Amino acid sequence: MAVLHDILYEVGMRSLRGSTSIDVYSVHIDSREVQSGGCFIAITGTTSDGHAHISDAVARGAAAIVCQKMPEDWSEGVTYVQVADSARAAGIISHEFFGRPSTQLQLVGVTGTNGKTTIATLLWQLFTDLGYTCGLLSTVHYRVAQEVLPSTHTTPDPVNLNRLLRQMVDAGCVYAFMECSSHAIHQQRMAGLCFTGAVFSNITHDHLDYHRSFDQYIRVKKSFFDSLPSESFAISNLDDKRGAVMLQNTQASKFYYSLKAISDFRGRILENGPTGLQLLIDDREVYFRLIGAFNAYNLLAVYATAVCLAEDRDEVLRVLSHIRGAEGRFDPILSPKDRIVGIIDYAHTPDALLNVLATLRTIARRGERIITVIGCGGDRDATKRPIMGDVASRHSDKVVFTSDNPRSEVPERIILEMEQGVSLDHKRKTVSIPDRREAIKTAVSLAHPEDIVLLAGKGHEKYQECAGVKKPFDDRAVLEEIFGLLER
């Protein structure tokens, strides 16, 4: 419970009808969840406008309404607060209602196109192994200390985000590591939060269905760093051509990591093999269990973050050397009979797919072939489909085009758009099978002993969304079944 005027601090109030001295027992952005005595915040979203549901919220017992546009009809006994930006207000109000949880732990945000999940997860694993109680908000799942909760969004809505942070504080968490998606930054879901630090991984072609242009996508990512206070730290990948730009206007203390240039945290790949990475970091040679140059960047980002959080460098490297990667991120599985190497990876952008395939090519040193199973999501950026088709066909020995999450689109149409990016020279490498399970079976049947079968695009997901219905589907489970590791 909170008094309304206590949670309206800095929301940008424009007008008021009613009293702000009333008690508020809950906060909601979905009118269907409003409870008696609750505060409903009407947000104009991409698909619906919360202002159309104000009367429903009142009928369900809302004591207060926060909105950008005052309704024409008033209800007696209900307080109406008009604000400049209700999306921003939702973050601030939620943060205040749950007792400003981000000020009671050290919160680190991770943003970028690729690597967010791995970096955030590695940070959670590292600091947990260092003896701290930690929270995690990631695409794969949420963690409150050792409790695992299902993930609904990469970054939750402001109410659930602050509720989770409050749970972390109550569970004794000292640190919280969270992925900060571009959608969440743009929609101001993190408004009001106090970040100890922020990390930038890289930026590539993604989410243009939402952001409309690559420049806007960059500006949204950059705005996260622009909003950091001077007490925070900001860490960026100097090898990304926009890495320096990201921190251009931040007030936070700036740090950079790199594999190629002089930087605050410098690494060098000594060996990149099928079982791990040998890196030189701060003049220390360390072996890690993760594979690929992209994971060298992820490890550097994690190391830099830990040092900025005042951890001992040697101890950080020692603990990191024992940690495995995030589920569905370059996740290996071996066929016991034919020793076919299966790799499950979330790569769903051209750059991420290219990175994975380039890494696999360095591992396939004795002529092992790479067979890629790949699709593209429906109702998402269609411009990347032919690019994905081109990347997959150029850098694989065989490609099976299939469904990812077609959602409301026809899978065959998505596949056709991917095929349009395949050059005539590479057409013979490809086959199209819309059914994902059959596509995986086909890929395995095409593989010779010790070949590599890459299942790209879905990673950790345990479902496939077709025609608005989410059906159970797990790439790893399907592959294990085909490999004979699971009973049918």
Secondary structure, DSSP 4 states (H G I P E B T S, - for coil): -EEGGGS-TTS-EEEEES-S-SEE-EEESSGGG--TTEEEE--B-SS-BGGGGHHHHHHTT-SEEEESS--SS--TT-EEEEES-HHHHHHHHHHHHTT-GGGSSEEEEEESSSSHHHHHHHHHHHHHHTT--EEEE-SSEEEETTEEEE-SSSS--HHHHHHHHHHHHHTT-SEEEEE--HHHHHTTTTTT---SEEEE----S--HHHHSSHHHHHHHHHHHHHT--TTSEEEEETTSTTHHHHTTT--SEEEEEESSS--SEEEEEEEEETTEEEEEETTEEEEES--SHHHHHHHHHHHHHHHHTT--HHHHHHHHTT----TTSSEEEE-TTT-PEEEEE---SHHHHHHHHHHHHHH-TTS--EEEEE---TTS-GGGHHHHHHHHHHH-SEEEE--S--BTS-HHHHHHHHHTTS-GGGGGGEEE-SSHHHHHHHHHHHPPTT-EEEEES-TT--EEEETTEEEE--HHHHHHHHTTSS--
